[in-house]
Amino acid sequence: MDDAQRRDLFLSYRRLDAERVAPLVAALNTRGVTVWQDANEIDDLASIQRAIDHGLAHARALLVWYSKDYNASRACQWELTTAYCAAQASGGDPRQRVLVVNPESSPGHIVLPELFDQLHLNAAALSVEEMAERIAARLADHAGVPVEPLGSLRKLARPAWHGSAGLGSMRFVGRLREMWALHATLQAEQAAMLTGVGGAGRPGVLQVRGSGGMGKSLLAEEYALRFGAAYPGGVFWLRAYGYSDSEREIDPALREAQRDSQVRTIAMELGLNPHGLETPQVRGLLRQHFQGIGQPFLWIVDDLPPIERTDALAPWLAPHELGRTLITTRARLVESVKPIDLQQLEPDEALRLLTRGQALSDEDAAMARAICAELGCHALAIDVTAALIRRRGYAKVLENLRQPDRDALEFAATQFREALPNGHERSIAATLLASLRELDEPARDLLRLASVLAAAPIPRDLQWRTIGLADGLGDDDAQDVADPAAAQLVETSLADEAGAAGDGAFTVHTLVVRTVRFHDGRPERVEALRRAAVEILLKLMPLVADIRMHEALKDWVAHARQVSTEVQDARTADLLGWVGRHDYQQGTYGPARHAWQHQLDTMRRVLGEDHPVLVKLFRTARQVV
């Protein structure tokens, strides 16, 4: 590491506090303490990582100016958690490397692990010179603050992600206490001294529980981003598809096949060869890999359904003890897995999400708080309502929430009673319905399409090609229709961007899809889009014959699998056959056999026993059926 880049301290602060913190930096400099300070406000992922690479990695310790506005900065929190994880990795006390100055009159706004309060410097009780003297003295004591820079303790670069793009959200607010509790539990053996967390529960495994739309998946993703320095071995994301948008639950065997397929894909991404191996053997390959690299990794299982037996949970867990398993679910899992129950947002957090952090007049602020209360501070509902307010204003939105129409009342009573916080179903239903009613027809079409696909990112190509085929449009015209429609869904918070930045993929939350199913009233259009999607998928699915394409096709395969779960026609049966081919190539022969048998049964029913097409199908399927 270049000595010229080394600094004693990396200053983590809100740029709006620049004038308040400047005297302390000057006083430190006069004492020979070198400070890395970024003058620009940053919050995007690339800028945050650059600051960490260029500044934090070369500093001995982090100096936190923990003002009342500190928690609202994603960049500040990321700097704090990265320094904490690097210090924790060395086996020492993270408090040696994280120095906290509280410039406020009380410590109530500070969210840190327990025992950190022993080392707060209270700017309200100390002069600038006194604070600088104490900090300089701590730095001079090399036993207290070691001389090695944080970057030498652990690589601070973002770990590799597998199975999810790891974008997080610029709109993510709050949940700081939950994230610190989550980290303490996953790292219990290292963190027990600081946090007091330990005792009951399976080591290195945690479940985050909460009702639909509370933000469980986003919390897991944001945790993995902010605490990524704790997991240099990588972040691995498995989708469990635990809660369907429709009334029909996913068959357990199908869910296991999807899980095993994702595990095989992870193995291939890591350069391993799982071909021809049973799933336990693939997990054995992964175990050898993680043993060889010797680095901690994070294994996330998103949206797991209820599991009551430990042996049924085991195949979902990380394949090596170096892995920490984070599970999101709406249900209680086996008793040995410690839970963190995710409740509604705190009122101030909900207000920040609703207003996007903008300053309001007293009148609008009062209405904004009332809207948050009406919605029970429910994260998804608040996020969607924020976009609605931009078009309708606070007064109109609040009026509609307090006087929901008949559709909203019926929707709440029939669809949301078990999925949402008690007492707020009507208001949440009203805000979702109001948002859908304001969509242009092409945006509604994309939501209709989402209602027949899997809960996985919907690639841009699948969006516009399906719309184009359903409406007889050329490629350019289809893209001109679909792209603005997708942008409208993201802008209204009814969909979230997914995949690499700018690639146009998006995901839709199950509660939004449920609202579409209830409200739309155009089943013939849904069926037309489903048939078009089947044709588009059929053009691409033959690529699954090459196992090297499976990673690139994983979202397409998930959608093909979902669309073909109810086979009523020959074309959908053909698609199911390709899903079976994918599973066969993956080595998951049971699901492949099931898919091909279902395909044959459907063809018999649709075409008749003696149809020539069946001869070829029988010849192909006889290998496994």
PyMOL commands that set and color helices and strands:
alter all, ss='L'
color gray80, all
select helices_A, chain A and resi 3-5+15-30+45-54+56-58+70-72+74-89+94-96+116-119+128-140+150-152+176-186+188-195+216-226+228-230+252-269+279-293+310-316+347-355+362-374+379-392+394-402+406-415+425-437+441-450+460-471+475-491+510-519+523-545+547-549+554-563+570-586+589-607+612-621
alter helices_A, ss='H'
color red, helices_A
select strands_A, chain A and resi 7-12+35-36+59-65+98-102+121-122+161-162+205-209+235-239+297-304+323-329+338-341+496-497+506-507
alter strands_A, ss='S'
color yellow, strands_A
deselect
rebuild
show_as cartoon
